[in-house]
């Protein structure tokens, strides 16, 4: 689970990260509509539709990010599964507890960043910072409304670019 050698992400990485985020949101909205339709047609319990929606949204976001990171990080496929799990836990727990939006989005960032950290911790220096970046970015949503979500992909893209440019093997080789 180390960063792959001879690949240093730059500005192009951040652009791809942003495009992946936008594409993941479009795909997620389409899939959410399909799940809503199926859950009503099949008369699925509401909680099941919510869990399926959260899993799919997390998996689609994780897939977009994982594909962008594939040239730079081994085990990017694990990133997809952990993002889905982190997003689902971070969405379901606050929903069940009926937390206010600030706590809801803070917990979403904590869970998603925490699960993703499990991949990053073996590959990059200062990986724990990724959790903080996610919490701060998700907290922008209740603070700034829909405009807060616009900051998620560029800020996390820049943070990930920085992390991937500081792999752990530099500590051994340097």
C-alpha positions in Angstrom: 0.0 0.0 0.0 2.6 2.5 -1.0 2.5 5.2 -3.6 3.7 4.0 -6.9 7.1 5.3 -7.9 7.9 7.9 -10.6 4.5 9.4 -10.5 4.0 12.8 -9.0 0.6 14.3 -9.3 0.3 18.0 -10.3 -2.4 20.4 -11.3 -3.8 17.9 -13.8 -4.5 15.6 -10.9 -6.6 18.2 -9.2 -8.6 18.9 -12.4 -9.3 15.2 -12.8 -10.3 15.0 -9.1 -12.8 17.9 -9.6 -14.2 16.3 -12.8 -14.5 12.9 -10.9 -16.5 14.7 -8.1 -18.9 16.4 -10.5 -19.4 13.2 -12.5 -19.9 11.2 -9.3 -22.6 13.7 -8.2 -24.4 13.4 -11.6 -24.3 9.6 -11.5 -25.3 9.5 -7.9 -28.4 11.7 -8.6 -29.4 9.4 -11.4 -28.9 6.3 -9.3 -30.8 7.8 -6.4 -33.7 8.5 -8.6 -33.7 4.9 -9.8 -33.5 3.6 -6.2 -36.3 5.8 -5.1 -38.4 4.5 -8.0 -37.6 0.9 -7.2 -38.1 1.3 -3.5 -41.6 2.7 -4.1 -42.4 0.1 -6.8 -41.1 -2.8 -4.7 -42.4 -1.3 -1.5 -39.0 -1.5 0.2 -38.7 -0.2 3.8 -37.6 3.4 3.9 -34.5 2.6 5.9 -33.3 0.1 3.2 -33.7 2.7 0.5 -31.6 5.2 2.6 -28.9 2.6 3.2 -28.7 1.6 -0.4 -28.6 5.3 -1.5 -25.8 6.1 0.9 -23.8 3.0 -0.1 -24.2 3.8 -3.8 -23.3 7.5 -3.3 -20.2 6.6 -1.4 -19.2 3.9 -3.9 -19.6 6.2 -6.9 -17.7 9.0 -5.2 -15.0 6.5 -4.1 -14.8 5.1 -7.6 -14.3 8.5 -9.2 -11.6 9.3 -6.6 -10.1 5.8 -6.8 -9.8 6.0 -10.6 -8.0 9.3 -10.4 -5.6 8.0 -7.8 -4.9 4.7 -9.5 -1.7 5.8 -11.2 -0.4 7.2 -7.9 -1.6 4.8 -5.1 -1.6 1.1 -4.8 -4.9 -0.4 -3.6 -7.1 2.4 -5.0 -9.8 -0.3 -5.3 -9.9 -0.6 -1.5 -10.4 3.2 -1.5 -13.7 2.7 -3.3 -15.0 0.2 -0.7 -13.9 2.2 2.3 -15.3 5.4 0.9 -18.7 3.7 0.4 -18.5 2.4 4.0 -17.4 5.7 5.5 -20.0 7.7 3.6 -22.7 5.2 4.6 -21.8 5.3 8.3 -21.3 9.0 8.2 -24.8 9.5 6.7 -26.8 6.8 8.5 -25.6 7.5 12.0 -26.4 11.2 12.1 -29.7 10.5 10.3 -30.8 7.9 12.9 -29.7 10.2 15.7 -31.4 13.2 14.1 -28.4 15.4 14.6 -28.4 19.0 13.5 -26.7 19.7 10.1 -23.4 20.9 11.6 -22.9 17.7 13.6 -24.3 15.6 10.7 -21.8 17.0 8.1 -18.9 17.0 10.6 -19.5 13.3 11.4 -19.8 12.5 7.7 -16.4 14.1 7.1 -14.9 12.3 10.1 -16.2 8.9 9.0 -15.4 9.2 5.4 -12.0 10.7 6.0 -11.3 8.1 8.7 -12.2 5.1 6.6 -10.1 6.6 3.7 -7.2 7.1 6.0 -7.0 3.4 6.4 -5.6 3.3 2.8 -3.5 6.5 3.1 -1.8 5.7 6.4 0.5 3.1 4.9 1.3 5.1 1.8 1.8 8.8 2.6 3.3 11.0 5.3 0.9 13.1 7.4 -2.0 10.9 6.4 -4.0 11.8 9.5 -4.4 15.3 8.1 -6.7 13.8 5.5 -9.3 13.3 8.2 -9.2 16.9 9.2 -9.4 18.1 5.6 -12.6 16.0 5.1 -14.2 17.3 8.3 -13.5 20.9 7.4 -14.7 20.5 3.8 -17.9 18.8 4.9 -18.5 21.4 7.6 -18.5 24.1 4.8 -21.9 22.7 3.6 -24.0 23.7 6.6 -22.0 26.9 7.1 -22.3 28.1 3.5 -25.2 26.1 2.1 -24.9 24.6 -1.4 -21.9 26.9 -2.1 -20.0 25.0 0.6 -20.1 21.8 -1.4 -18.4 23.6 -4.2 -15.2 23.8 -2.1 -15.1 20.1 -1.4 -13.4 18.8 -4.6 -10.8 21.5 -5.2 -9.7 21.6 -1.5 -9.6 17.8 -1.1 -8.0 17.5 -4.6 -5.2 19.9 -3.6 -4.8 18.1 -0.2 -4.6 14.7 -1.9 -2.1 16.0 -4.5 0.1 17.2 -1.6 -0.2 13.9 0.3 0.6 11.8 -2.8 3.7 14.0 -3.4 4.9 13.0 0.1 5.0 9.2 0.1 6.3 7.3 3.1 9.1 5.6 1.1 10.8 9.0 0.9 11.5 8.7 4.6 13.4 5.5 4.0 15.2 6.6 0.8 15.9 10.2 1.9 
